[in-house]
Amino acid sequence: MSPAQALETEEISCADARVAVRAALADAADELPRDRSRQLSEDALLVVSELVTNALVHAGGVTRLEVEVTDDVLRLRVSDASTTAPQRLHTRAGTPGGYGLVVIQRLCSEMDVEIGPEGKTITAAMPLR
């Protein structure tokens, strides 16, 4: 599998993040059943889009993106400069927004938040098989 790929800048967009995920999964796709490869790719693109969007909207932007594929898991790490933990927003029916964390938690086998003095990193893990 491919080693971790990282982007560091305050200019990381959702499109940049999706390109990084597609590149990382391209190597893994050959070793996965076709249906699983397609589903994993769609889910991973949605998760990384949600993580990056949340950082852009609520935390001033992304400072680092890391995509890692091992033999059994895809890990997406998105860092930002905010020291505030992500919070699930209370939403009302028919109102857009507020579902990002719910989507991430449903699609991922684990989600971890590390907060330090210079910001936070959210790690989302998805099983390959």
Protein Blocks (a to p, Z undefined) as FASTA:
>chain_A
ZZddddddfkbcfklmmmmmmmmmmmmmmmpcfklmmmmmmmmmmmmmmmmmmmmmmnop
afbdcddddfkbccdddddfbfbdcddddddehiaghilmmmmmmmpmbdcddddfkbcc
ddddddfZZ
